[in-house]
Amino acid sequence: MEKFKKFRMFLIAIVIIGCSGCKEKIRLLHPILPSTEIIFVRCKPFAEWSLWGMDRDGKNQIKLIAKPKPIRNPSWSPDGNKIMFVCGYGDAYGDEYAHIPSEIWIIDTATMKTNKISVEKKYKISGDVCWFSSGEQILFTTGTCRRETYIVDISGKNLTKLPIPYKNNESRRSIVCSPIEDTIIICALRGEGWKIYITDSKGRKIERLTEASSSTSEISPCISLDGEWVAFDNSEKGYHKIILISLKTKKRYEISPFSKHLYLSRSMCFSPDEKKLIFEYDIPEVYKNDLYTIDINGKNLKNLTNTPDWDESSLSWRPIVKVGRRGES
């Protein structure tokens, strides 16, 4: 009997060692349609997470990938030919998950193949990733106690740490990179609330984007395709609104699509023609997240998803504009 137990443990060890050398595969459940412009995550927390695609009007919704662990931060590459996403919990689900590294995956929309970017586990990818403007590199933040930012080739090579200053009271950090210029927008939780900062592609100089009070939180920044406008969610005393700021002129105005009893959540993105914003809207009373679009002048609010049993979040709009007559896209 004792010999049998030892033999069984030996077989289990062989299986574990063999599996540790296996490469995990993620396969697409459905080909990406030519009309697919918006990608997003649909989930039942701690049950199923899936990556979906749909047209700009919410039609032709297709499930691309399904996983038992979180899929987060999907984003189109600057040329619109690849999709990057993060798989894993990271610190978005609390500090107790921060030590568990997430994985970065890339989908080639031409070949429909998926590939995992190989980054050493010690860097503990937190889930906050974005494309560099070249489309050949990505930025990510770590889930370690010091919220560090790194840049790496999509091949997993040439990993470089950006010297973005870290504050002792900083507990979270997210990043967004300009599509045409390597300007980096940083959203950091420092002290009482989230604040937005801007730095160059080398992370050498950092400054506040706004002069918001300490009681104000600014989250979910996104940058227009021309690199001029930054949009983000601004909240104070429970009242949330969308703020748009020009990086060139510093012109600022706000959009308030809903009543102050509801609030915006963590995802926001410009349309390719920069005429609309798409965002995730969180309805806390019923624990429901839906996706909406709105013109940047605050008009034409439209619900793209209405799924009572599911939450939608983490969205990206394909950066392709069809050129037509003036005023058409």
C-alpha positions, 0 to 999 in steps of 0.5 A: 500500500505504501509503495502504491502511494509513493508511485501515485505521488510520483505520477502526480509529480510528473503530470505537474512538471509536464503541465508547467512546461505547457503553453496555455492557449486561448482560442476565439469562439467566433471570428471577428466581424468586419463590422466589429468596432467596439470590444468590451467585457461582459461578466457575472463576477466570480462566475464567468468573464467573456470578451465581446465585440459589437457594431458601433450601434450595439448590433451584431454582438458576438462572444469572442472569448470566455474564461472562468477568471477575469478578462480586463482592459481590452484595447485595440492597437493603434492600427486596429489590427490587434486586440490586447487584453489582460486575464487575471484578478490583479489588484482591481479585485482588492489588495488580497489579489495584488500578489497574483500576476495577471497575463497579457494576451494579444489577438491578431485579427487577421490570423485570429491567433492569440499570443501571450506576452511573456513577462516574468511573474515577479513583475506582478502585472496588475491589469492596467495596460495600454498600447504605445503609439507605435503599436509594437510596445505596451505599457503596464503597471505592477501590483507590487507595493510600489506602483511601477510602470514598465514598457515592453515589446509585444514580443516580451523583449526589451523590458524597461522601467519608466522612472515615473515618481512614486509617492508614499501614499500612492496605492493604485495606478492606471495608465493611458497613452496618446494614440499619436504622441507618446504622452502618458496619462496617469491616474493615481490614487494618492491620499483621499482621491484619484488624481490625473497626471501627465508625463512624457514618453520617458516618464521624466517629468510629471505634472497634474492635469487639473487643480482639483481639490483633495475631496475630488476624484478623477478617474477613467481618463481617455485620449482622443485619436488626434491626441488633443482631448482628454476625457475623464470622470469627475466626482465630488460629494457623490455627483459625477460628471464627464470632463473634457480638457484640451491638452493644447488650449486647456479649454474645459467643459463638462457633460452630465448625462445622468442624475447625480444619484447614479454614477459613471464607472471606470471605462471611457473611450472616444469614437474614431471620429472624436464625435462621441464617447462610449462609457460604462455606467454603473447603477449601484442600486441594482448592481447593473453596468451598461454601456452608453454612447453620447455626443461630446456636446452632451446630446444623443445619449444611447444605451448599447447594452441592456442585460439585467443579468450581466455587467458590461465594462472595460471597452475600446473603440476600433481606431478606424475612420471611413473617409467620405464627404466632409462631415461624414465618417 
